Amino acid sequence: MSFDANGFLLPEMGGWAQTQDELRDWLALARDTNTAAMSVLYGVGPPKGSNAKLLASVFFGRALQSYQGAVLLAERGMVADARTLVRSCLESAIAIAGLAHDAAFVEDLVDSYERHRWGMGNALLNSPGSLTELGEEGAKEVRGALAEIAAEYGGKPPTINWEEVATRVGMSQLYLSVYRRASSDGAHATIESIARHAVVDDQFEIERLVFEPSSRDLASSLSGLVSAMLCAIEALAGIYDAEDLRSKALEHADRWRKLEAELQRLSDTG
């Protein structure tokens, strides 16, 4: 079996990142933080009587699954795909922090869901192909649902501005440095993201295409990932008013700060 034949599905690729000296400490921290997060996940069973606590717990599970997926992809050197899940993890962490900051954020999440239904319903009705598939009865049901939403909200429902939420909960720097950057160079089909798959010369001519594991941006991606998870644990601790949960975040925060300082030093020195 070879990479040329199997690509990233080659079983041996699961340990690729551990062979890169600059990633070993970050991977060890990511794994240790995961252990702490797993203990938090199973330490906060579904609460009763608080929608904010319930949603925060569910979002924590979502954040942790994205977190673990990002680590698995990072271990194979799949940078862009790992960054996509880093972004997902951070979005869930921001949502938990939003719930911790104000329990009324539950209503914002509901409104955003209704906005999604509104958009999907109108898209179905405005697409000739979809309208044909729906048939007369299906289209009637969609129009009825849209009428109910419009009656409740007086028109189009509001949606969530994640940058605004991040700013409100003190996570604006993470939003800008991790979420926005991962959107452009990982999650979406952009010139920046496809640049990972080509080598260009001084004249910006493509010399060759690239399909291989890469350590470029992996350390910074793991840094953003761990930071997002620590914020998620901290926010969940705030909602539950649980000092034992908060300690789970703090026990790894110092390691993160030291590794991040070294990462910034290496970046500054080129």
Contacts in CASP RR format, 6 or more apart in sequence:
PFRMAT RR
TARGET T0000
AUTHOR 0000-0000-0000
METHOD contacts of the structure
MODEL  1
MSFDANGFLLPEMGGWAQTQDELRDWLALARDTNTAAMSVLYGVGPPKGS
NAKLLASVFFGRALQSYQGAVLLAERGMVADARTLVRSCLESAIAIAGLA
HDAAFVEDLVDSYERHRWGMGNALLNSPGSLTELGEEGAKEVRGALAEIA
AEYGGKPPTINWEEVATRVGMSQLYLSVYRRASSDGAHATIESIARHAVV
DDQFEIERLVFEPSSRDLASSLSGLVSAMLCAIEALAGIYDAEDLRSKAL
EHADRWRKLEAELQRLSDTG
1 10 0 8 1.000
1 11 0 8 1.000
1 12 0 8 1.000
2 10 0 8 1.000
3 10 0 8 1.000
3 13 0 8 1.000
3 212 0 8 1.000
7 13 0 8 1.000
7 211 0 8 1.000
8 76 0 8 1.000
8 77 0 8 1.000
8 78 0 8 1.000
8 213 0 8 1.000
13 75 0 8 1.000
13 76 0 8 1.000
13 77 0 8 1.000
13 213 0 8 1.000
14 72 0 8 1.000
14 75 0 8 1.000
14 76 0 8 1.000
15 75 0 8 1.000
15 76 0 8 1.000
16 75 0 8 1.000
16 76 0 8 1.000
16 77 0 8 1.000
16 213 0 8 1.000
17 23 0 8 1.000
17 27 0 8 1.000
17 74 0 8 1.000
17 75 0 8 1.000
17 76 0 8 1.000
17 77 0 8 1.000
17 213 0 8 1.000
17 215 0 8 1.000
17 218 0 8 1.000
18 24 0 8 1.000
18 27 0 8 1.000
18 75 0 8 1.000
20 215 0 8 1.000
20 218 0 8 1.000
22 215 0 8 1.000
22 219 0 8 1.000
23 74 0 8 1.000
23 215 0 8 1.000
23 218 0 8 1.000
23 219 0 8 1.000
23 222 0 8 1.000
25 259 0 8 1.000
26 218 0 8 1.000
26 219 0 8 1.000
26 222 0 8 1.000
26 223 0 8 1.000
26 226 0 8 1.000
26 259 0 8 1.000
27 71 0 8 1.000
27 74 0 8 1.000
27 75 0 8 1.000
27 222 0 8 1.000
29 222 0 8 1.000
29 226 0 8 1.000
29 252 0 8 1.000
29 255 0 8 1.000
29 256 0 8 1.000
29 259 0 8 1.000
30 71 0 8 1.000
30 74 0 8 1.000
30 222 0 8 1.000
30 225 0 8 1.000
30 226 0 8 1.000
31 71 0 8 1.000
32 252 0 8 1.000
32 255 0 8 1.000
33 226 0 8 1.000
33 229 0 8 1.000
33 230 0 8 1.000
33 252 0 8 1.000
34 64 0 8 1.000
34 67 0 8 1.000
34 68 0 8 1.000
34 71 0 8 1.000
34 229 0 8 1.000
36 233 0 8 1.000
36 248 0 8 1.000
36 249 0 8 1.000
36 251 0 8 1.000
36 252 0 8 1.000
37 64 0 8 1.000
37 67 0 8 1.000
37 229 0 8 1.000
37 232 0 8 1.000
37 233 0 8 1.000
37 248 0 8 1.000
38 64 0 8 1.000
39 248 0 8 1.000
40 60 0 8 1.000
40 233 0 8 1.000
40 236 0 8 1.000
40 245 0 8 1.000
40 248 0 8 1.000
41 60 0 8 1.000
41 61 0 8 1.000
41 64 0 8 1.000
44 57 0 8 1.000
44 60 0 8 1.000
44 236 0 8 1.000
44 240 0 8 1.000
44 242 0 8 1.000
44 245 0 8 1.000
45 57 0 8 1.000
46 54 0 8 1.000
46 57 0 8 1.000
47 53 0 8 1.000
47 54 0 8 1.000
47 57 0 8 1.000
50 103 0 8 1.000
51 103 0 8 1.000
51 106 0 8 1.000
52 99 0 8 1.000
52 103 0 8 1.000
52 105 0 8 1.000
52 106 0 8 1.000
52 239 0 8 1.000
53 239 0 8 1.000
53 240 0 8 1.000
55 95 0 8 1.000
55 99 0 8 1.000
55 106 0 8 1.000
55 109 0 8 1.000
56 95 0 8 1.000
56 96 0 8 1.000
56 99 0 8 1.000
56 100 0 8 1.000
56 235 0 8 1.000
56 236 0 8 1.000
56 239 0 8 1.000
57 236 0 8 1.000
59 92 0 8 1.000
59 95 0 8 1.000
59 96 0 8 1.000
59 99 0 8 1.000
59 232 0 8 1.000
60 92 0 8 1.000
60 96 0 8 1.000
60 232 0 8 1.000
60 236 0 8 1.000
61 92 0 8 1.000
62 88 0 8 1.000
62 92 0 8 1.000
63 88 0 8 1.000
63 89 0 8 1.000
63 92 0 8 1.000
63 93 0 8 1.000
63 96 0 8 1.000
63 228 0 8 1.000
63 229 0 8 1.000
63 232 0 8 1.000
64 89 0 8 1.000
64 229 0 8 1.000
64 232 0 8 1.000
66 85 0 8 1.000
66 86 0 8 1.000
66 88 0 8 1.000
66 89 0 8 1.000
66 92 0 8 1.000
67 85 0 8 1.000
67 89 0 8 1.000
67 225 0 8 1.000
67 228 0 8 1.000
67 229 0 8 1.000
69 82 0 8 1.000
69 85 0 8 1.000
70 82 0 8 1.000
70 83 0 8 1.000
70 85 0 8 1.000
70 86 0 8 1.000
70 89 0 8 1.000
70 221 0 8 1.000
70 225 0 8 1.000
71 82 0 8 1.000
71 222 0 8 1.000
71 225 0 8 1.000
73 81 0 8 1.000
73 82 0 8 1.000
73 85 0 8 1.000
74 82 0 8 1.000
74 218 0 8 1.000
74 221 0 8 1.000
74 222 0 8 1.000
74 225 0 8 1.000
76 213 0 8 1.000
77 213 0 8 1.000
77 214 0 8 1.000
77 215 0 8 1.000
77 218 0 8 1.000
78 213 0 8 1.000
79 186 0 8 1.000
79 196 0 8 1.000
79 214 0 8 1.000
79 215 0 8 1.000
79 216 0 8 1.000
79 217 0 8 1.000
79 218 0 8 1.000
79 221 0 8 1.000
80 185 0 8 1.000
80 186 0 8 1.000
80 193 0 8 1.000
80 196 0 8 1.000
81 186 0 8 1.000
82 218 0 8 1.000
82 221 0 8 1.000
82 225 0 8 1.000
83 182 0 8 1.000
83 185 0 8 1.000
83 186 0 8 1.000
83 187 0 8 1.000
83 217 0 8 1.000
83 221 0 8 1.000
84 182 0 8 1.000
84 186 0 8 1.000
84 187 0 8 1.000
85 225 0 8 1.000
86 178 0 8 1.000
86 182 0 8 1.000
86 221 0 8 1.000
86 224 0 8 1.000
86 225 0 8 1.000
86 228 0 8 1.000
87 178 0 8 1.000
87 179 0 8 1.000
87 182 0 8 1.000
87 183 0 8 1.000
87 186 0 8 1.000
87 187 0 8 1.000
89 225 0 8 1.000
89 228 0 8 1.000
89 229 0 8 1.000
89 232 0 8 1.000
90 174 0 8 1.000
90 175 0 8 1.000
90 178 0 8 1.000
90 179 0 8 1.000
90 182 0 8 1.000
90 224 0 8 1.000
90 228 0 8 1.000
90 231 0 8 1.000
91 162 0 8 1.000
91 179 0 8 1.000
92 232 0 8 1.000
93 171 0 8 1.000
93 228 0 8 1.000
93 229 0 8 1.000
93 231 0 8 1.000
93 232 0 8 1.000
93 235 0 8 1.000
94 162 0 8 1.000
94 165 0 8 1.000
94 166 0 8 1.000
94 169 0 8 1.000
94 171 0 8 1.000
94 175 0 8 1.000
94 179 0 8 1.000
95 105 0 8 1.000
95 109 0 8 1.000
95 165 0 8 1.000
96 232 0 8 1.000
96 235 0 8 1.000
96 236 0 8 1.000
96 239 0 8 1.000
97 165 0 8 1.000
97 166 0 8 1.000
97 169 0 8 1.000
97 170 0 8 1.000
97 171 0 8 1.000
97 231 0 8 1.000
97 232 0 8 1.000
97 235 0 8 1.000
98 105 0 8 1.000
98 165 0 8 1.000
98 168 0 8 1.000
98 169 0 8 1.000
98 235 0 8 1.000
99 105 0 8 1.000
99 106 0 8 1.000
99 235 0 8 1.000
99 239 0 8 1.000
100 169 0 8 1.000
100 235 0 8 1.000
100 236 0 8 1.000
100 238 0 8 1.000
100 239 0 8 1.000
101 168 0 8 1.000
101 169 0 8 1.000
105 165 0 8 1.000
108 158 0 8 1.000
108 160 0 8 1.000
108 165 0 8 1.000
109 160 0 8 1.000
111 153 0 8 1.000
111 157 0 8 1.000
111 158 0 8 1.000
111 159 0 8 1.000
111 160 0 8 1.000
112 157 0 8 1.000
112 158 0 8 1.000
112 159 0 8 1.000
112 160 0 8 1.000
114 149 0 8 1.000
114 152 0 8 1.000
114 153 0 8 1.000
114 157 0 8 1.000
115 156 0 8 1.000
115 157 0 8 1.000
115 158 0 8 1.000
115 159 0 8 1.000
117 145 0 8 1.000
117 149 0 8 1.000
118 146 0 8 1.000
118 149 0 8 1.000
118 156 0 8 1.000
118 157 0 8 1.000
121 142 0 8 1.000
121 145 0 8 1.000
121 146 0 8 1.000
122 146 0 8 1.000
123 130 0 8 1.000
124 130 0 8 1.000
124 131 0 8 1.000
124 134 0 8 1.000
124 139 0 8 1.000
124 142 0 8 1.000
125 131 0 8 1.000
125 139 0 8 1.000
125 142 0 8 1.000
125 143 0 8 1.000
125 146 0 8 1.000
131 139 0 8 1.000
134 142 0 8 1.000
149 155 0 8 1.000
149 157 0 8 1.000
150 156 0 8 1.000
162 175 0 8 1.000
162 179 0 8 1.000
163 172 0 8 1.000
163 175 0 8 1.000
163 180 0 8 1.000
166 172 0 8 1.000
166 174 0 8 1.000
166 175 0 8 1.000
166 179 0 8 1.000
167 175 0 8 1.000
169 235 0 8 1.000
171 231 0 8 1.000
174 224 0 8 1.000
174 227 0 8 1.000
174 228 0 8 1.000
174 231 0 8 1.000
177 224 0 8 1.000
178 224 0 8 1.000
178 227 0 8 1.000
178 228 0 8 1.000
182 221 0 8 1.000
184 190 0 8 1.000
184 192 0 8 1.000
184 193 0 8 1.000
185 192 0 8 1.000
185 193 0 8 1.000
185 195 0 8 1.000
185 196 0 8 1.000
185 217 0 8 1.000
186 192 0 8 1.000
186 193 0 8 1.000
187 193 0 8 1.000
196 210 0 8 1.000
196 214 0 8 1.000
196 216 0 8 1.000
197 209 0 8 1.000
197 210 0 8 1.000
197 211 0 8 1.000
198 206 0 8 1.000
198 207 0 8 1.000
198 208 0 8 1.000
198 209 0 8 1.000
198 210 0 8 1.000
199 206 0 8 1.000
199 207 0 8 1.000
199 208 0 8 1.000
199 209 0 8 1.000
199 210 0 8 1.000
200 206 0 8 1.000
200 207 0 8 1.000
201 207 0 8 1.000
219 263 0 8 1.000
220 263 0 8 1.000
223 256 0 8 1.000
223 259 0 8 1.000
223 260 0 8 1.000
223 263 0 8 1.000
226 252 0 8 1.000
226 256 0 8 1.000
227 256 0 8 1.000
227 260 0 8 1.000
230 249 0 8 1.000
230 252 0 8 1.000
230 253 0 8 1.000
230 256 0 8 1.000
231 249 0 8 1.000
233 245 0 8 1.000
233 246 0 8 1.000
233 248 0 8 1.000
233 249 0 8 1.000
234 246 0 8 1.000
234 249 0 8 1.000
236 245 0 8 1.000
237 243 0 8 1.000
237 245 0 8 1.000
237 246 0 8 1.000
237 248 0 8 1.000
237 249 0 8 1.000
238 245 0 8 1.000
238 246 0 8 1.000
END
